[in-house]
Amino acid sequence: MISRRSFLTGSLMFAAAVPVSGMQSSTDQNSSKKKPKPKDPLNPNGDEKSSHEKTFTDKEGNQYRICPQCGYNMYKQGRMWVCDNCGYSYVE
């Protein structure tokens, strides 16, 4: 009969060996493939400017940008772009 201690020791060694051997085979398979560049969900066409640098115009004619933190509208106040929702801001 196997004691509890020897059973747990054997399972610990098995559990430690399984992920390592599994990771090696998956990294070997992925190394031959080129990974595509992740796409920006707000910039699906892959334009040079990121989504928060594009300027849009609302119904009232005010220019706004998309906040990179929360996705809400940012309006220009002087040289600063400020988010109405979360308060994120940066200088242009």
Backbone as ProteinMPNN parsed JSONL, in Angstrom:
{"seq_chain_A": "MISRRSFLTGSLMFAAAVPVSGMQSSTDQNSSKKKPKPKDPLNPNGDEKSSHEKTFTDKEGNQYRICPQCGYNMYKQGRMWVCDNCGYSYVE", "coords_chain_A": {"N_chain_A": [[0.84, -1.177, 0.0], [0.474, 2.271, -0.739], [1.796, 5.045, 0.902], [0.351, 8.106, 2.047], [2.083, 10.289, 1.965], [4.126, 9.52, 0.119], [2.592, 9.267, -2.176], [1.698, 11.931, -2.57], [4.157, 13.208, -2.961], [5.065, 12.0, -5.319], [3.025, 12.862, -7.093], [3.473, 15.583, -7.05], [5.95, 15.831, -8.278], [5.268, 14.88, -10.82], [3.335, 16.795, -11.599], [4.91, 19.06, -11.723], [6.587, 18.449, -13.837], [4.965, 18.134, -16.106], [3.797, 20.687, -17.137], [6.152, 21.96, -18.058], [7.21, 20.311, -20.081], [5.077, 20.419, -21.834], [5.049, 23.126, -22.518], [7.397, 23.431, -23.965], [6.975, 22.049, -26.363], [4.874, 23.512, -27.487], [6.04, 26.024, -27.841], [7.975, 25.43, -29.716], [6.432, 24.866, -31.957], [5.218, 27.35, -32.432], [7.366, 29.013, -32.971], [8.157, 28.799, -35.613], [6.173, 30.077, -37.012], [5.176, 33.336, -38.049], [4.215, 35.911, -35.916], [1.291, 37.804, -36.12], [0.917, 41.375, -36.1], [-0.671, 42.84, -33.332], [-3.947, 44.144, -33.635], [-5.371, 47.381, -33.276], [-8.402, 47.825, -31.686], [-9.946, 50.129, -32.013], [-8.875, 51.188, -34.229], [-9.103, 49.77, -36.9], [-8.142, 49.748, -39.554], [-5.429, 50.11, -39.513], [-4.069, 52.545, -39.678], [-1.485, 55.077, -39.57], [-1.643, 56.903, -37.429], [-2.572, 56.541, -34.034], [-5.659, 55.554, -32.421], [-6.355, 57.444, -30.452], [-5.172, 59.735, -31.321], [-6.458, 60.628, -33.533], [-8.614, 63.093, -34.785], [-11.976, 63.913, -34.437], [-15.219, 65.242, -35.429], [-17.997, 66.469, -33.7], [-21.676, 66.648, -33.574], [-22.206, 69.292, -33.026], [-20.089, 70.621, -34.077], [-17.728, 70.683, -32.668], [-14.367, 69.681, -32.049], [-13.189, 66.439, -31.199], [-11.529, 63.729, -29.492], [-10.873, 60.21, -28.985], [-10.749, 58.806, -25.797], [-7.923, 57.132, -24.52], [-7.99, 55.712, -22.156], [-10.672, 55.223, -21.188], [-12.374, 55.305, -23.379], [-14.21, 57.277, -23.873], [-15.36, 60.58, -24.956], [-12.9, 63.09, -25.618], [-12.19, 66.464, -25.132], [-10.718, 69.46, -26.44], [-8.955, 71.738, -24.473], [-7.528, 74.595, -24.516], [-4.204, 73.873, -24.906], [-4.449, 71.336, -24.031], [-5.842, 68.055, -24.126], [-8.702, 66.793, -22.734], [-10.457, 64.29, -20.986], [-13.938, 63.908, -20.663], [-15.145, 62.031, -19.076], [-13.336, 60.368, -17.409], [-11.259, 62.082, -16.756], [-8.711, 61.922, -17.752], [-5.832, 63.346, -19.254], [-3.754, 65.029, -21.674], [-0.996, 66.853, -23.111], [-0.948, 68.443, -26.213]], "CA_chain_A": [[0.0, 0.0, 0.0], [1.243, 3.51, -0.865], [1.449, 6.01, 1.937], [-0.126, 9.392, 1.536], [3.241, 11.153, 1.726], [4.793, 9.131, -1.128], [1.677, 9.582, -3.269], [1.74, 13.37, -2.808], [5.473, 13.548, -3.489], [5.07, 11.567, -6.717], [2.157, 13.727, -7.89], [4.096, 16.898, -7.145], [6.972, 15.741, -9.323], [4.569, 14.747, -12.098], [2.709, 18.076, -11.92], [5.961, 20.016, -12.069], [7.2, 18.063, -15.109], [4.014, 18.2, -17.209], [3.718, 21.977, -17.83], [7.414, 22.3, -18.709], [7.314, 19.575, -21.341], [4.019, 20.927, -22.695], [5.414, 24.449, -23.005], [8.468, 23.312, -24.947], [6.442, 21.638, -27.659], [4.066, 24.581, -28.05], [6.915, 27.106, -28.287], [8.633, 24.968, -30.932], [5.48, 24.998, -33.048], [4.946, 28.754, -32.675], [8.552, 29.738, -33.384], [8.264, 28.803, -37.061], [5.15, 30.979, -37.544], [5.319, 34.751, -37.707], [3.055, 36.402, -35.184], [0.783, 39.046, -36.687], [0.896, 42.521, -35.208], [-2.019, 42.991, -32.773], [-4.67, 45.284, -34.19], [-6.054, 48.279, -32.358], [-9.829, 47.685, -31.972], [-10.507, 51.403, -32.427], [-8.188, 51.573, -35.456], [-9.007, 48.504, -37.615], [-7.465, 49.86, -40.845], [-3.994, 50.137, -39.292], [-3.498, 53.828, -40.046], [-0.296, 55.408, -38.79], [-2.028, 57.53, -36.169], [-3.366, 55.684, -33.169], [-7.045, 55.999, -32.333], [-6.533, 58.615, -29.606], [-4.594, 60.897, -31.976], [-7.354, 61.058, -34.593], [-9.564, 64.112, -34.355], [-13.289, 63.797, -35.036], [-16.072, 66.406, -35.206], [-19.324, 66.056, -33.247], [-22.819, 67.286, -34.223], [-22.158, 70.735, -32.781], [-18.915, 71.167, -34.742], [-16.566, 70.656, -31.775], [-13.432, 68.598, -32.293], [-12.968, 65.549, -30.055], [-10.747, 62.509, -29.681], [-11.296, 59.08, -28.155], [-9.877, 58.639, -24.64], [-7.286, 55.816, -24.505], [-8.249, 55.041, -20.883], [-12.044, 54.751, -20.998], [-13.094, 55.256, -24.638], [-15.188, 58.361, -23.938], [-14.895, 61.713, -25.749], [-11.973, 64.063, -25.038], [-12.295, 67.76, -25.797], [-9.514, 70.274, -26.313], [-9.038, 72.924, -23.618], [-6.216, 75.212, -24.715], [-3.312, 72.884, -25.533], [-4.687, 70.038, -23.388], [-7.011, 67.232, -24.439], [-9.196, 66.322, -21.437], [-11.598, 63.384, -21.071], [-15.085, 64.325, -19.867], [-15.581, 60.954, -18.196], [-12.379, 59.921, -16.386], [-10.339, 63.147, -16.409], [-7.405, 61.7, -18.37], [-5.475, 64.493, -20.079], [-2.393, 65.109, -22.179], [-0.696, 68.066, -23.845], [-0.701, 68.181, -27.623]], "C_chain_A": [[0.891, 1.248, 0.0], [0.802, 4.473, 0.235], [1.04, 7.33, 1.281], [1.043, 10.303, 1.162], [3.913, 10.8, 0.39], [3.899, 9.426, -2.338], [1.741, 11.065, -3.61], [3.085, 13.803, -3.381], [5.556, 13.174, -4.967], [4.201, 12.458, -7.585], [2.743, 15.112, -8.049], [5.16, 16.893, -8.24], [6.341, 15.636, -10.703], [3.957, 16.084, -12.531], [3.746, 19.118, -12.324], [6.549, 19.701, -13.437], [6.259, 18.261, -16.288], [3.969, 19.581, -17.868], [5.001, 22.34, -18.574], [7.52, 21.59, -20.047], [6.245, 20.042, -22.31], [4.368, 22.281, -23.276], [6.487, 24.356, -24.082], [7.917, 22.947, -26.311], [5.603, 22.753, -28.28], [4.929, 25.742, -28.521], [7.665, 26.701, -29.546], [7.717, 25.139, -32.137], [5.266, 26.462, -33.408], [6.16, 29.513, -33.183], [8.68, 29.802, -34.897], [7.254, 29.758, -37.7], [5.465, 32.412, -37.138], [4.052, 35.212, -37.021], [2.58, 37.702, -35.819], [0.758, 40.147, -35.639], [-0.52, 42.695, -34.654], [-2.672, 44.258, -33.293], [-5.334, 46.078, -33.085], [-7.546, 48.188, -32.655], [-10.487, 48.992, -32.41], [-9.888, 51.884, -33.734], [-8.008, 50.328, -36.327], [-8.249, 48.58, -38.939], [-5.959, 49.889, -40.716], [-3.356, 51.431, -39.754], [-2.325, 54.148, -39.134], [-0.645, 56.024, -37.444], [-2.825, 56.539, -35.337], [-4.74, 56.314, -32.98], [-7.209, 57.247, -31.471], [-5.896, 59.866, -30.197], [-5.452, 61.392, -33.132], [-8.337, 62.073, -34.02], [-10.85, 63.952, -35.149], [-14.075, 65.076, -34.762], [-17.454, 65.912, -34.796], [-20.412, 66.849, -33.964], [-22.79, 68.807, -34.095], [-20.948, 71.399, -33.431], [-17.674, 71.215, -33.875], [-15.675, 69.469, -32.124], [-13.273, 67.766, -31.027], [-12.098, 64.387, -30.483], [-11.294, 61.439, -28.764], [-10.278, 58.892, -27.036], [-9.255, 57.235, -24.649], [-7.55, 55.032, -23.217], [-9.641, 54.433, -20.823], [-12.867, 54.703, -22.277], [-14.147, 56.342, -24.798], [-14.603, 59.506, -24.761], [-13.973, 62.623, -24.949], [-12.1, 65.355, -25.835], [-11.054, 68.584, -25.504], [-9.812, 71.499, -25.467], [-7.666, 73.583, -23.656], [-5.337, 74.265, -25.496], [-3.556, 71.476, -25.009], [-5.925, 69.363, -23.969], [-7.442, 66.579, -23.134], [-10.429, 65.455, -21.656], [-12.716, 63.873, -20.151], [-15.465, 63.286, -18.82], [-14.593, 60.67, -17.066], [-11.355, 60.98, -15.996], [-8.937, 62.968, -16.966], [-7.088, 62.884, -19.278], [-4.032, 64.375, -20.561], [-2.254, 66.387, -22.998], [-0.384, 67.686, -25.282], [0.571, 68.838, -28.069]], "O_chain_A": [[1.931, 1.276, 0.657], [-0.388, 4.686, 0.465], [1.353, 7.605, 0.123], [0.989, 11.006, 0.152], [4.233, 11.697, -0.389], [4.397, 9.793, -3.402], [1.827, 11.433, -4.781], [3.125, 14.701, -4.223], [6.063, 13.951, -5.776], [4.59, 12.787, -8.706], [2.534, 15.756, -9.077], [5.258, 17.833, -9.028], [6.831, 16.243, -11.656], [4.053, 16.46, -13.699], [3.479, 19.964, -13.177], [6.973, 20.619, -14.138], [6.731, 18.537, -17.391], [4.097, 19.647, -19.09], [4.935, 22.973, -19.627], [7.884, 22.21, -21.046], [6.491, 20.059, -23.516], [4.017, 22.564, -24.421], [6.473, 25.145, -25.027], [8.361, 23.495, -27.32], [5.624, 22.918, -29.499], [4.587, 26.391, -29.509], [7.966, 27.561, -30.374], [8.173, 25.516, -33.217], [5.144, 26.784, -34.59], [5.997, 30.577, -33.78], [9.253, 30.756, -35.423], [7.467, 30.204, -38.827], [5.952, 32.67, -36.038], [2.946, 34.938, -37.488], [3.382, 38.611, -36.036], [0.599, 39.887, -34.446], [-1.48, 42.697, -35.426], [-2.038, 45.31, -33.381], [-5.799, 45.523, -32.09], [-7.941, 48.452, -33.791], [-11.495, 48.959, -33.116], [-10.332, 52.888, -34.291], [-6.881, 49.861, -36.489], [-7.752, 47.556, -39.406], [-5.26, 49.71, -41.714], [-2.203, 51.421, -40.186], [-2.185, 53.566, -38.059], [-0.02, 55.708, -36.432], [-3.649, 55.791, -35.864], [-4.955, 57.472, -33.338], [-8.113, 58.043, -31.724], [-6.054, 60.954, -29.642], [-5.198, 62.475, -33.661], [-8.826, 61.916, -32.902], [-10.826, 63.865, -36.377], [-13.65, 65.904, -33.956], [-18.024, 65.042, -35.454], [-20.114, 67.637, -34.862], [-23.294, 69.519, -34.964], [-20.796, 72.618, -33.346], [-16.651, 71.745, -34.309], [-16.164, 68.389, -32.454], [-13.227, 68.306, -29.922], [-11.949, 64.099, -31.671], [-12.089, 61.725, -27.869], [-9.076, 58.826, -27.295], [-9.98, 56.248, -24.772], [-7.356, 53.817, -23.186], [-9.795, 53.268, -20.455], [-13.953, 54.122, -22.28], [-14.904, 56.324, -25.769], [-13.464, 59.412, -25.22], [-14.212, 62.9, -23.774], [-12.116, 65.337, -27.066], [-10.42, 68.43, -24.46], [-10.788, 72.211, -25.704], [-6.756, 73.188, -22.927], [-5.67, 73.887, -26.619], [-2.94, 70.523, -25.486], [-6.925, 70.017, -24.265], [-6.649, 65.889, -22.493], [-11.334, 65.822, -22.406], [-12.468, 64.212, -18.995], [-16.045, 63.627, -17.789], [-14.963, 60.724, -15.893], [-10.647, 60.806, -15.004], [-8.056, 63.78, -16.682], [-7.964, 63.373, -19.991], [-3.204, 63.709, -19.939], [-3.233, 66.932, -23.508], [0.349, 66.732, -25.54], [0.946, 68.727, -29.237]]}, "name": "protein", "num_of_chains": 1, "seq": "MISRRSFLTGSLMFAAAVPVSGMQSSTDQNSSKKKPKPKDPLNPNGDEKSSHEKTFTDKEGNQYRICPQCGYNMYKQGRMWVCDNCGYSYVE"}
